[in-house]
Amino acid sequence: MAHILLIDDEQSIRYLLRRYLEDEGHQVTEAVNGHEGVQVGREGQFDLVFTDMIMPEKDGVEVIMELLESQPQLKIIAISGGGRGLDARFNLQIAEDFGALGTIAKPFNREAVMSMVNRLLGPS
């Protein structure tokens, strides 16, 4: 199974993603903001990263850029419900422009999450 990093400032989102992923047998590590996410991402070996786009300390674009700079092969999924006056679609398009391989708009469901995970990692 995959080792997956979840970076989101909303505890409820991390909890939901953790449940979906652990139910499928994946190992999950969490980070509560972009700064912590980059630090944890650089220190660990992850198969996949989920990052929110709007977070304190570092936003999702910064996270994507910094992680891909040190690990160009890293697979990243961006998630967003919008914020800072921008809608989710705009935030997610920016994420793709900076290297995210997949995007998911909030609110999401198990099917959308696992479909994206399986697309990037293969079926569990």
N, C-alpha and C positions, 0 to 999 in steps of 0.2 A: 504494500500500500504506500501511498504518497505521504510525504511530510509537507504540510501546508501551513503557511503563515497568514494570519488574519490581522489586518491593520485597519482599525476603525475606532473612532472615539465614542461610539454609541455601544454601551455594554449589551443592550438587547440585540443588536445586529450581530455582534460577536457570538453571543449565546446561540442564536438561531443558526448561524453558519456552522458553529462548532457541532451542534446536534446533527445537522444534515451530514456533515463530513465524517464525524466519528461513527455515525450509524452505518456508513459505508466502509468502515475499517481504516480510515485515514488518521494519521497522527496530526494533531493541531497545536500550534503555538500562537499565542495572541500578543498583540501590541496595541496600546491604548491611544497612540497618536503617531503622526508621521515621523517625528524625530526618533522615537523608540523603535518604530518599525524598520527604519533604515539601519539602525544600530543592530537590532536583532537579526535582520536579513543578511547583513554583512558577516555576522559572527556564526551563523548557522548554515546548514545545507538544506535548502528547500527545493522541492519539486515544483511548487506553485505558490503564488502570493495573491491574496485578495487585498486590494487597497481601496479605501474610501477616497473620494476626490476632495471633499471639503472637510478639513480637520485642523485643529490647532497645531501650532509649532511648525509643521511642514504639511503642505497640501499634497494631494495625490500625484500631481505632475512632478513635484520635486522628488517624491518617493520613487516614482517610476524612473526618472532620469538617473537618480543616484544609484539605485539598485542595478539598473542595466549597465551603468558605467563600469561597475565592478564585476558584474555577472551577465554578460550580453545574452547568454542562452536562457536566462530565467524567464519562466512563463508567468505573466501577470494578468490578472482579471481586475478591472476597475469596476467599482460599484458607486452609484450616486443616486440621490433623490433630489438633486438640485441644491441650490443654496447660493448665497452671495449675489442674489439677483439673476442667477443663471439657471436655466432649466437642466434637467438631468441629461437630456439628449446632447446638449452642447458640451457639458462636462465630459460625457463619455466619448464624444468625438475627439475632443482634445486628448483624452487618455490614449485613444488609438493612434493619434498623430504622434504621440511621444513614445509609443512602443508597447502599449497594452495589447495583448493578443485576443482578449475578449472583454466584453462589457456586459453589465447587468444593471438595469434600472431598479431602484427601490420604489415601491415594495416589490419583493420577489417571492417566489415560492420554491419548494424543494425541487420540483421538476426543472425549473429554469437553471438553478444552481448546478444540479447534478448533470444536466445536459451539457453545460459549458465545461465543467470539470472533465467529463468523459471525452468531450471533443478535444481538449488540450492534452489530457493524460492517457486517454484510452479507457475503456470500461473497467470498472473495479471488479 
